[in-house]
């Protein structure tokens, strides 16, 4: 009876067994290590990371501070340069430091006038003798204000007023003081508003003023005015616009146009103040 040869392990099998033995040994060593020791090793790694972050943060703070310091220094230098150039320019123009005293004088002058402005504004918004924003046309700025005397015991003379404003900032309220003063003297004042540039051209402004004059000529009797005593006044750009409205109306009447809502003969006199 022949005996079988002893079984031999292949090299691969030997390596597998060796690996398994090593892994099992490592696991046994890990299991044998106390829990506190393992926890301390984990915490130690986290602590090292936190330390590195703190160090990097400390290094970044000086950089941010230096950047902020550079920005502040640059802004201060630019401000100083601009101020120096401004002073140099004022000296070159011969103004020097006199503009400071002139500005202070202007501020004092405005402060002294302020009580009068406040009184006029209060009367404009709250007086029963002022009828504001009466519509005379289709455009948004086709409005006028009426300043009426206290006693309307008979037909009163009427002043149609076109305010100035360099064709840009004209507004009917600019004639508030004139309206209040003339109303105290039994004169009805109608301050006509109109489109300004860039809302409209000079032609549009003249058209608006003409429509306002037409409304006054045809409706002022309902407010106690005398349609046979209507006067026209314009100030600055308003003087130019109202004069153009009169000339345009005179040309249309000379041509015999039918669509005429008012006549230059209804205007007793024209006053061009600071223009026209």
ZIMOLIN-V311087 format. One record per residue. N is the residue number from 1. OMEGA is omega in whole degrees, -180 to 180 (999 if undefined). NEAR is the number of other C-alpha atoms within 12 Angstrom. Layout:
[[N;OMEGA;NEAR] [N;OMEGA;NEAR]]
//
This chain:
[[1;-177;3] [2;179;4] [3;-180;6] [4;-180;7] [5;-179;6] [6;-179;6] [7;179;7] [8;179;10] [9;178;11] [10;178;10] [11;179;10] [12;179;11] [13;178;12] [14;180;13] [15;179;13] [16;180;14] [17;179;15] [18;179;14] [19;180;14] [20;-180;14] [21;180;14] [22;-180;14] [23;180;14] [24;179;15] [25;179;14] [26;179;14] [27;179;13] [28;-180;13] [29;178;13] [30;179;14] [31;-179;13] [32;-179;14] [33;-178;15] [34;-180;13] [35;-179;12] [36;-180;12] [37;179;14] [38;179;16] [39;-180;13] [40;178;14] [41;178;15] [42;180;14] [43;178;14] [44;177;15] [45;178;14] [46;180;14] [47;179;14] [48;178;14] [49;180;14] [50;178;14] [51;179;14] [52;179;14] [53;180;14] [54;179;14] [55;179;14] [56;178;14] [57;178;14] [58;178;14] [59;-178;14] [60;-177;14] [61;177;14] [62;179;14] [63;178;14] [64;179;14] [65;178;14] [66;179;14] [67;178;14] [68;179;14] [69;178;14] [70;-180;14] [71;180;14] [72;178;14] [73;178;14] [74;180;14] [75;179;14] [76;179;14] [77;179;14] [78;179;14] [79;179;14] [80;-180;14] [81;-180;14] [82;179;14] [83;-180;14] [84;179;14] [85;178;14] [86;179;17] [87;178;20] [88;179;16] [89;179;15] [90;177;17] [91;179;15] [92;179;12] [93;179;13] [94;-179;12] [95;-180;16] [96;-180;16] [97;-178;18] [98;-178;15] [99;179;16] [100;179;14] [101;179;13] [102;177;14] [103;178;13] [104;178;14] [105;178;14] [106;178;14] [107;178;14] [108;178;13] [109;178;14] [110;179;15] [111;179;14] [112;179;13] [113;-174;14] [114;178;14] [115;178;13] [116;178;16] [117;-179;18] [118;179;18] [119;178;17] [120;179;24] [121;179;20] [122;179;18] [123;-179;23] [124;-175;29] [125;-171;19] [126;-179;14] [127;178;21] [128;180;16] [129;-179;29] [130;175;34] [131;-171;29] [132;170;29] [133;173;26] [134;-175;27] [135;176;25] [136;-179;32] [137;-175;25] [138;-177;15] [139;-179;21] [140;-179;18] [141;179;30] [142;-180;32] [143;174;32] [144;177;41] [145;177;42] [146;175;44] [147;-172;48] [148;174;39] [149;179;31] [150;-178;21] [151;176;18] [152;-178;23] [153;179;13] [154;179;17] [155;-177;23] [156;174;32] [157;-172;35] [158;174;41] [159;174;44] [160;-173;51] [161;177;50] [162;-175;55] [163;176;46] [164;-179;36] [165;177;28] [166;-179;22] [167;-175;30] [168;-175;21] [169;178;21] [170;-180;31] [171;-175;31] [172;-178;41] [173;180;38] [174;179;30] [175;-175;37] [176;-179;39] [177;177;27] [178;-180;31] [179;-180;40] [180;-180;36] [181;180;21] [182;178;28] [183;176;30] [184;179;21] [185;175;21] [186;176;27] [187;176;34] [188;-180;44] [189;177;48] [190;179;51] [191;-174;50] [192;173;52] [193;-178;47] [194;178;50] [195;176;37] [196;171;33] [197;9;19] [198;177;14] [199;-178;19] [200;178;19] [201;176;17] [202;178;25] [203;178;22] [204;178;24] [205;178;40] [206;178;35] [207;179;34] [208;180;37] [209;179;48] [210;177;40] [211;177;37] [212;177;44] [213;178;49] [214;179;33] [215;-180;31] [216;-179;46] [217;-174;36] [218;-174;23] [219;-174;26] [220;179;34] [221;179;22] [222;-180;18] [223;178;33] [224;-180;27] [225;179;35] [226;-179;30] [227;178;31] [228;179;24] [229;180;27] [230;180;38] [231;-178;34] [232;178;44] [233;174;41] [234;-179;42] [235;178;34] [236;178;27] [237;177;34] [238;176;46] [239;177;33] [240;-177;33] [241;-179;45] [242;176;47] [243;177;35] [244;178;30] [245;178;37] [246;-180;37] [247;179;21] [248;179;24] [249;179;32] [250;178;22] [251;180;16] [252;178;19] [253;179;19] [254;178;14] [255;180;12] [256;179;12] [257;-176;15] [258;-176;12] [259;179;12] [260;-176;22] [261;175;21] [262;-176;29] [263;177;33] [264;179;31] [265;176;19] [266;179;26] [267;-176;31] [268;-179;22] [269;179;22] [270;179;29] [271;176;26] [272;-176;27] [273;179;22] [274;180;17] [275;178;22] [276;999;25]]
//
